[in-house]
Amino acid sequence: MTRLLIADDSALMRKLLAGIFRAEGDFEIRLARNGAEALELVRSFDPQVVTLDVQMPGMDGLTCLGQIMIEAPRPVVMISALTAEGAEATLEAIELGAVDFVAKPGGAVSLEIDRLRPLLVEKVRGAANARIRPTLRLSERIRHQFRGAGVVSRPAQPRRKRFAEDRAGPSKGLVLIGTSTGGPAALDLVLPQLPRDLPWPVLVSQHMPASFTGPFARRLDRQCELEVVEVTCPMPLQAGTIYIGRGDADVIVSSRAAGMVAMPIPAQRDYPWHPSVERMVTSALEHYGAARLVGVLMTGMGRDGADAMTLLRNQGGRTIAEAESTAVVWGMPGELVRNGGAEFVRPVEDIAGAIVDLVSKHAVR
């Protein structure tokens, strides 16, 4: 039996969530009405996984999460509203160590919850087996405390040149990054390490709802030397830029008269996760020679991107899989390794350096 703690201030949500997991037959469940009750149950019930509502009276989800990560670290899935405020709070939670999140249904909750049932069960089961990294949690907690005190937690970035005047023409190559569960925290480590003179653009598919990818791109832009943008329309692929695929859609590479572009397209049922890593990589292979592509597959449940990146490698491209030792969930990168499609397997802190090395070698050819 998996011990599950559900914390939500809504009696209806507690009832619905508990019903979903009781029906699975292998969960032992406790319920909390707020953060303070959740903390007490963490101490007494010792759950293997916790779901936390972001907005709760008294001690809210973020405060509770931070305390859990200091006292008794364990996998936590945040339940968040699909609003700008909900997105920002959820991204804060990811920085604090939450392994995943689920968007709270709007409207008639009792009707919408059935639609979310498979996703909820999958995410909680995945979280129960997720890897928690203490060193990251500590730094994230310190940063969060600084924010609460009104102190800027990250060093101020120098004003960046936006590269427009330096771009001589279309990009000759492209870095493709795919990730899911645990991905926001992993990207928060990798992308800020990429230098401003990286000669190829970077295209990212991170599984997220549409209301989250805009705030996520803006937060990354404040941290990175490269410019970070959300792909909301066809955008020329140019060096100096990281492109974040818009949530609830797919992002592909396409050709225009002026060169290659990244563009959002409607999601397809053939691809269960969005933005689809598989679809992104497949489209890139249609427009770039494989030798001009570097594929990176990081933490996430399932196998999205593993087949396309294996094909990329087989055609002469370069690929990097995140090592099991650092992945929150070694699903997607593990499938790439098992496929024989990972040229390099690197811990998350070494991935940026590996990207720079591979791009630099190809860019001078």
C-alpha positions in Angstrom: 0.0 0.0 0.0 1.2 3.5 -0.8 0.6 6.0 2.0 -0.9 9.2 0.5 -1.7 12.4 2.3 -4.2 14.8 0.5 -4.2 18.4 1.8 -6.9 20.7 0.4 -9.1 23.3 2.1 -12.1 22.3 -0.1 -14.2 19.5 1.4 -15.5 18.6 -2.0 -11.9 18.3 -3.5 -10.8 16.2 -0.5 -13.8 13.9 -1.1 -13.2 13.6 -4.8 -9.5 13.1 -4.6 -9.8 10.5 -1.9 -12.5 8.7 -3.9 -10.2 8.5 -6.9 -7.3 6.9 -5.0 -9.5 4.6 -2.8 -10.9 3.2 -6.0 -7.3 2.2 -7.1 -7.2 -0.2 -4.1 -3.6 0.2 -3.2 -3.5 3.6 -1.4 -3.8 4.2 2.3 -5.1 7.8 2.6 -5.2 10.6 5.2 -6.8 14.0 4.6 -5.8 17.5 5.8 -7.8 20.7 5.6 -4.8 23.1 5.7 -1.0 23.3 5.9 -0.8 22.9 9.6 -2.9 19.7 9.7 -0.8 18.4 6.8 2.5 19.0 8.7 1.1 17.1 11.7 0.1 14.2 9.5 3.5 14.1 7.8 5.0 13.6 11.2 2.5 11.0 12.4 1.3 9.2 9.3 4.7 9.4 7.4 3.1 9.5 3.9 5.2 8.3 0.9 3.6 11.0 -1.3 1.7 14.2 -0.6 -0.7 16.3 -2.7 -0.8 19.9 -1.6 -3.3 22.6 -2.6 -1.4 25.8 -3.4 -4.0 28.1 -1.9 -5.1 27.2 1.6 -6.1 29.4 4.6 -3.6 29.9 7.4 -0.5 28.0 6.3 -0.7 27.9 2.5 0.7 25.2 0.3 4.1 26.9 -0.4 4.8 27.5 3.3 3.8 23.9 4.1 5.9 22.5 1.3 9.0 24.4 2.5 8.5 23.1 6.0 8.1 19.5 4.7 11.3 19.8 2.7 13.2 21.0 5.8 11.8 18.6 8.3 11.0 15.4 6.4 11.6 15.6 2.6 9.4 13.4 0.5 7.7 13.6 -3.0 5.0 16.3 -3.2 2.6 17.0 -6.0 1.0 20.5 -6.0 -2.6 21.0 -7.0 -2.8 24.4 -8.7 -5.3 26.7 -10.2 -5.0 27.5 -14.0 -4.4 31.2 -13.3 -1.4 33.5 -13.6 -1.1 33.5 -9.8 -1.5 29.8 -9.7 1.3 29.4 -12.3 3.7 31.6 -10.4 3.0 29.8 -7.1 3.5 26.4 -8.7 6.8 27.4 -10.2 7.9 28.6 -6.8 6.8 25.2 -5.5 9.0 23.4 -8.1 11.9 25.5 -6.9 11.2 24.5 -3.4 11.3 20.8 -4.3 7.8 19.7 -5.4 8.3 17.0 -8.0 5.2 17.7 -10.1 1.9 19.5 -10.3 -1.7 19.0 -11.5 -3.9 21.8 -12.7 -7.0 22.0 -10.5 -10.2 21.6 -12.6 -12.3 24.7 -13.1 -16.1 25.1 -13.4 -18.1 22.0 -12.2 -15.3 20.3 -10.3 -17.3 17.1 -9.8 -17.7 16.7 -13.6 -14.2 17.7 -14.5 -12.4 15.5 -12.0 -13.3 12.3 -13.9 -11.4 13.7 -17.0 -8.4 14.3 -14.8 -8.5 10.9 -13.0 -5.9 9.1 -15.2 -3.5 12.0 -15.0 -3.8 12.4 -11.3 -3.2 8.7 -10.6 -0.2 8.6 -13.0 1.4 11.7 -11.5 0.9 10.5 -7.9 2.2 7.0 -8.7 5.2 8.5 -10.5 5.9 11.0 -7.6 5.8 8.2 -5.1 8.9 6.7 -6.8 10.6 10.1 -7.6 14.1 11.0 -6.5 14.4 13.9 -4.0 17.7 15.7 -4.0 18.5 17.3 -0.6 21.3 19.7 -1.8 18.9 21.4 -4.3 16.1 21.6 -1.7 18.3 23.5 0.7 19.3 26.1 -1.8 15.8 26.5 -3.0 14.5 27.0 0.5 17.0 29.7 1.2 16.1 31.5 -2.0 12.4 31.2 -1.1 13.0 32.7 2.3 14.9 35.6 0.7 11.9 36.3 -1.5 9.6 36.3 1.4 11.8 38.9 3.2 11.7 41.2 0.1 15.3 40.5 -0.8 16.3 39.7 -4.4 17.5 36.2 -4.2 19.5 35.9 -7.4 22.4 38.2 -8.4 21.2 40.9 -10.7 22.0 40.0 -14.2 23.9 42.5 -16.3 21.8 44.1 -19.1 21.9 41.6 -21.9 22.4 42.4 -25.5 19.5 40.9 -27.4 21.7 39.7 -30.3 19.4 41.1 -33.1 22.1 43.3 -34.6 24.6 40.4 -34.5 22.5 37.8 -36.3 24.0 37.3 -39.7 21.5 34.8 -41.0 19.6 31.6 -40.2 20.8 29.2 -37.6 23.0 26.4 -39.0 22.1 24.0 -36.2 19.7 23.5 -33.3 19.7 22.2 -29.7 16.5 20.2 -28.8 15.6 19.6 -25.2 12.8 17.5 -23.9 11.6 17.0 -20.3 8.6 16.4 -18.2 8.2 15.5 -14.5 11.0 17.3 -12.6 11.9 19.3 -15.7 11.3 22.8 -14.5 13.9 22.4 -11.8 16.3 20.7 -14.2 15.9 23.4 -16.8 16.5 25.9 -14.0 19.9 24.4 -13.6 20.9 23.7 -17.2 19.7 26.8 -19.2 21.3 29.5 -17.0 24.7 27.8 -17.6 24.5 28.2 -21.4 26.7 31.1 -22.5 25.4 34.2 -24.4 27.6 33.3 -27.4 26.2 29.8 -27.9 26.1 29.7 -31.8 22.9 27.6 -32.0 19.4 28.4 -30.7 17.7 26.1 -28.2 14.2 24.7 -28.6 12.5 23.2 -25.4 9.5 20.9 -25.0 8.5 20.9 -21.3 5.2 19.2 -20.6 3.0 22.0 -19.1 -0.4 23.6 -19.4 -0.6 26.7 -21.7 -1.2 29.1 -18.7 2.2 28.0 -17.2 4.6 28.2 -20.1 4.5 32.0 -20.4 5.4 32.6 -16.7 7.9 29.8 -16.9 9.7 31.4 -19.9 9.7 34.8 -18.2 11.2 33.4 -15.1 13.9 31.7 -17.0 14.6 34.8 -19.0 15.5 36.6 -15.8 18.0 33.9 -14.9 19.7 33.1 -18.3 22.3 34.9 -20.3 20.4 33.9 -23.5 17.0 35.4 -24.2 14.1 33.1 -23.3 10.8 33.3 -25.1 7.6 31.4 -25.3 6.6 30.2 -28.8 3.2 31.8 -29.4 3.5 32.3 -33.1 6.1 31.4 -35.9 9.4 32.7 -34.7 12.7 32.7 -36.6 15.2 30.3 -35.1 18.2 32.5 -34.2 21.3 32.2 -32.1 21.1 33.8 -28.7 17.6 32.6 -28.0 15.9 29.7 -26.0 12.4 28.9 -27.3 9.9 27.4 -24.9 7.1 25.5 -26.5 3.7 26.7 -25.6 1.7 24.4 -23.3 -1.3 22.3 -24.4 0.0 22.5 -28.0 3.0 21.2 -29.8 6.1 23.1 -31.1 7.7 22.1 -34.4 10.4 23.3 -36.7 9.2 24.6 -40.1 10.8 26.3 -43.1 10.1 29.8 -44.4 11.7 31.9 -47.1 13.9 33.7 -44.6 14.9 30.5 -42.8 13.8 28.0 -40.2 11.2 28.9 -37.6 9.8 27.5 -34.4 6.0 27.5 -34.4 3.1 26.2 -32.3 0.6 23.8 -33.8 -2.5 22.2 -32.3 -1.9 19.0 -30.3 -2.6 15.7 -31.9 -4.1 12.6 -30.2 -1.3 10.5 -31.5 1.0 12.3 -29.1 -0.3 12.0 -25.5 2.0 14.6 -23.9 2.3 18.3 -24.9 4.4 20.0 -26.0 5.4 16.7 -27.6 9.2 16.0 -27.6 8.7 13.3 -30.2 6.9 15.7 -32.6 9.5 18.4 -32.0 12.5 16.2 -32.8 10.8 14.6 -35.8 10.1 18.0 -37.4 13.6 19.1 -36.8 15.0 16.1 -38.6 12.8 17.0 -41.6 14.6 20.4 -41.9 18.1 20.0 -40.5 20.7 17.4 -41.2 21.0 15.2 -38.2 24.7 16.2 -37.8 23.4 19.8 -37.1 21.2 18.7 -34.2 22.0 18.0 -30.6 19.2 16.3 -28.7 18.9 16.3 -24.9 16.4 14.2 -22.9 16.0 14.9 -19.2 13.8 13.8 -16.3 10.2 12.8 -17.0 7.7 9.9 -16.8 7.0 7.8 -19.9 9.1 7.7 -23.1 8.2 10.9 -25.0 11.1 11.7 -27.3 13.0 8.5 -26.9 12.3 7.1 -30.3 12.8 10.3 -32.2 16.1 11.0 -30.4 17.3 7.5 -31.1 16.5 8.1 -34.8 18.4 11.4 -34.6 21.5 9.5 -33.1 21.3 6.8 -35.7 21.3 9.4 -38.5 24.5 11.0 -37.2 23.2 13.5 -34.6 24.5 13.9 -31.1 22.4 13.0 -28.0 22.6 13.4 -24.3 20.4 11.6 -21.7 20.3 12.7 -18.1 21.8 10.2 -15.7 19.6 8.2 -13.4 21.6 9.5 -10.4 20.1 13.0 -10.8 16.8 12.5 -12.7 13.7 13.0 -10.5 12.1 10.3 -12.7 14.3 8.3 -15.0 11.6 7.5 -17.5 12.2 9.5 -20.7 16.1 9.5 -20.5 16.1 5.9 -19.3 14.1 4.9 -22.4 16.6 6.7 -24.6 19.5 4.8 -23.0 17.7 1.5 -23.3 17.0 2.2 -27.0 20.8 2.6 -27.5 20.1 6.2 -28.6 22.1 8.1 -25.9 25.6 8.9 -27.0 26.3 10.5 -23.6 24.7 10.0 -20.2 25.4 12.9 -17.9 24.2 14.2 -14.5 22.1 17.3 -14.8 24.9 19.6 -13.6 27.1 18.5 -16.4 24.6 18.7 -19.3 25.1 22.4 -20.1 28.8 21.9 -20.5 28.2 18.8 -22.7 25.8 20.9 -24.9 28.4 23.7 -25.3 31.2 21.2 -26.2 29.0 19.5 -28.9 27.7 22.7 -30.4 31.2 24.2 -30.5 32.7 21.3 -32.3 29.9 21.3 -34.9 29.7 25.0 -35.3 33.3 25.3 -36.6 32.8 22.7 -39.3 
